Amino acid sequence: MPNRCLQIAVRVMTRRHLDVILCSALILASVLILTLDGLALGGVETQLGSMLMPRVVATLIILFSLMIGLPSLRGLLQDRPLLPTEVIETEGLDGVMIYIVIFTAYWWALPILGFLVATPAVIFAVAVLLGGRSWLPMLSMSLITPTVIFYGCRELIRVYLPEWSF
Amino acid sequence: MFSNIFQGFVTVLSVGPLLGIMLGVCVGIVFGAIPGISAIMAIAIILPLTFYVDPIVGITMLLAVYKAGIYGGSISAILINTPGAAASFLTSLDGHALARSGKAGKALCMALYASVTGEMLATLVLIFVAAPISLISLQAGPIEKVWLLVFAFTVVGSMTGESVPRGLLSCCLGMMFAMVGMSSLTGAVRLTFGIPDLMSGFTFLPVLIGVLVMPEVIDAVRRRKTPHQDLVLKVSDQPADNRVSLREYRSVLGTIIKSSGIGTVVGALPGLGSSAAAFLAYGEAKRSSKAPEEFGKGSLHGIAAAESSNNAVCGSSMIPMLTLSIPGDDVTALLMGAFLIHGITPGPTIFYEHTDVIYAIFAGFLLVDLFLLVIARFGFPLWMRVASVPPYFIFPCVTVFAVVGAFTANQSLTDVMILMVFTLLGYGMRLVGLNPAAFIIGFILMPLLEQNLDQAVSIVGGDYLRMLSSPIGWIFIGLSVLSVVSAIRSNRRGRRRMAAFAAAE
């Protein structure tokens, strides 16, 4: 069901929609950079000032966003036929969402469960997501790889990966 | 210069650098040969490991991965008609045609010999041209450097993007993200929006891995239902079909030299890359061939042209980076990051401040070609087997290596979060046609622009028109305008072609 909803949502969405949304967000952020005071705190006074370059770049971002967003908006309003590059492929996006969820959970779990516990679960989950069904080799890889990385980092390059915090 | 090169060979001919080169070549071939994994992914994953070794070992290892990765792309292109790298697309036309007729061994050998010859020629150009160019660029002061950097931004932005505004927007976004955190010039904390973790800015490595590597993993997840094809090398009963004879090599040597020249020139220009070099060289080889009808149907000249030109780019793309501090594409941007992490700032002074390191790296560059020749030639069956590992064994490990790589930069989980954010950003950029390479180049070059602009403004005082008084500056302004105008014209032509194609459909 979520897969179906995602596909319907993305079928409606084209590159033109994304362009308009992205460019609006970038223009808004750039206007904030141009108008807000207090975006640079402290520092010494120089001829250029700390905010000159961010404001120059923000102006350029507005300019280029308009150059991208306006033709896309015009295309949407006039309902022009889509070019091949403006179609967004929907196939497989459900897997992308699951991957992002796994990745976020991994980041959240790392300081709590530690590298040696969280990583095998992530390796196994991503392998299953990618269509792996060779359970024994996948299980071995999930257990051996994190162990080698954990002790390799600790002993060879003195990088201490997160450990179980309970 | 020759004594420096000799000294470079003495330095690099020791256990550490040689092991680094061997490891780099093996990793590069394997990663390059796996469709969907590029050399850049291999370099980004190996990069954190190089922090803990000598710069000569670390950088030669990365260069070995780069060169072997570009060659490795031809293996899957020839055997299963799926280029491991975009630059190998043309190799697949002739190489796979030969493989279908039972001459896969001949096609692989030709690709290898052409790659190595092209790389060697370009490396020699790099060695003999880089130092003299750096002498000229040493004359440039901060004002000229500002215009040079403006030229770099415009040429990279306008050449690499799907369209000129998209390329330039990608570059500007990279520049904006580079300014977050404490300014190295004024000490002011900028654009952090009150988030203390951003005070030190975005760490380079998580940004790099997030924007360039992780979207490839996401792409693999998206294409997970595409059937996996094993690489199989069918050995012919006829020994002549499994190798390239000296006579055959001599017959294509002219094509190799000409294509290497094209690759070297294209590689030295920022923003074009190895795919453009391969297309130009292939077109020229076909145009000047006595049998153009054989191209695309198993021509050895076709393989030689495509492979020698795309590999020649590896050497010459280092020229603008080492002499002018301008990385021309994503791989050289990444290598420039590696140089900076090792405390070596690429630019004209590198030949005087780090003479021993730079010439050892040059010597390493040449040795990589020899190692690639031997390791690839005698290990074909092994590389086939390793590169046939299904994606569900590779990409979970790549995910973990990326997280570990991001973590090792500061041993902080904030960097893992930055990796996550930039992974989404990088994938989103691809969806809307923004260019990750232009983003990374903007991110790397912005601090240099700010530093040089600050110095230039100090020199001119309040008389800002003096910024336009330098003839060299005007040359770069002219080149910037030219690059944007020519990119707009070529994009317009491309759009017209696409619209005509869509109308015909």
Interface residues (C-beta under 8 A of the other chain):
Chain A: R15 L18 D19 L22 L26 I33 L39 A40 L41 G42 G43 V44 E45 T46 Q47 L48 G49 S50 M51 M53 P54 V57 A58 L60 I61 F64 S65 M67 I68 P81 L83 P84 T85 I88 E91 G92 L93 G95 V96 I98 Y99 I100 F103 T104 Y106 W107 L110 P111 T119 V122 I123 F124 V126 A127 V128 L129 L130 G131 G132 P137 M138 M141 S142 T145 P146 I149 C153 L156 I157 R158 V159 Y160 L161 P162
Chain B: L49 F51 Y52 E162 S163 P165 R166 L168 L169 C172 L173 M175 M176 M179 S183 L185 T186 G187 A188 V189 R190 L191 F193 V217 I218 A220 V221 R222 R223 R224 K225 P390 P391 Y392 F393 F395 P396 C397 T399 V400 F401 V403 V404 F407 T408 Q411 L413 V416 M417 M420 T423 L424 Y427 G428 L431 V432 G433 M446 L449 E450 L453 D454 V457 S458 R495 M498 A499 F501 A502
